[in-house]
Amino acid sequence: MSHKLIDAPPVADSGALRAAFGRFATGVVAVTYEADGVRYGMTANSFTSVSLDPALALVAVKKTSRAREFLETGYYTVNVLAEQQLDTGLHFAGRPGGAEVEWLTTGRSPRLAGALAYFECEPWATYDGGDHVLVVGRITAFGEGVEVAEAAPLVFFEGAWRRLAAGACA
Ligand SMILES: Cc1cc2nc3c(=O)[nH]c(=O)nc-3n(C[C@H](O)[C@H](O)[C@H](O)COP(=O)(O)O)c2cc1C
């Protein structure tokens, strides 16, 4: 069987590649963890569910990020952000703007109040992902948070934060 080869974009055009990637609409998560008694978060849209048995989830983490070593070695929580948590998403993307982050600290890693769902994870495997590390975690606890009827998901599309249009299309 032969495949038609499509030229890979030149590395110099990473802006065009980023724009094309950006046409894939995603939800947004904040990955939270604690290190030396301090609670941290990292905004991400590379979250992917992986496996039900065992329960696994993946986040692609930039190799230069502070979060990397902690996600590879300790417990962390993936929080699915609601529309009302836009300021939290900005805050954990390195754009602090006075976001009031409300933490819940009953689990093995801190998580966010007001999220649509959460997945507490422990390290399972990591894979090289170029300038990112693909961090696969085993889910040790999870739950749904605020009702979707009360809080819509935060959406990221074409480099902008969006809200989900109401109604199903099929
Ligand atoms: C919508 C959005 C999605 C992002 N997704 C990711 C991601 O999947 N992986 C990643 O490493 N960084 C992602 N980032 C960038 C990080 O949030 C940002 O680099 C952050 O400052 C890293 O924090 P840290 O260095 O404290 O860990 C995203 C940023 C935004 C605004």
The ligand as a Gaussian input file, in Angstrom:
#p B3LYP/6-31G(d) Opt

LIG

0 1
 C       -4.506000      27.621000      26.502000
 C       -3.108000      27.224000      26.903000
 C       -2.720000      25.904000      26.768000
 C       -1.433000      25.494000      27.134000
 N       -1.103000      24.178000      27.022000
 C        0.114000      23.758000      27.437000
 C        0.444000      22.378000      27.379000
 O       -0.355000      21.533000      26.972000
 N        1.669000      22.000000      27.815000
 C        2.592000      22.914000      28.287000
 O        3.707000      22.517000      28.670000
 N        2.306000      24.236000      28.345000
 C        1.090000      24.673000      27.953000
 N        0.766000      25.999000      28.038000
 C        1.794000      26.939000      28.519000
 C        1.950000      26.890000      30.049000
 O        0.725000      27.126000      30.695000
 C        2.974000      27.955000      30.478000
 O        4.188000      27.734000      29.808000
 C        3.212000      27.977000      31.970000
 O        3.830000      29.200000      32.276000
 C        4.144000      26.866000      32.453000
 O        4.264000      27.033000      33.843000
 P        5.470000      26.410000      34.689000
 O        6.749000      26.723000      33.969000
 O        5.354000      27.115000      36.006000
 O        5.240000      24.937000      34.826000
 C       -0.499000      26.433000      27.655000
 C       -0.893000      27.777000      27.785000
 C       -2.188000      28.178000      27.412000
 C       -2.601000      29.613000      27.576000

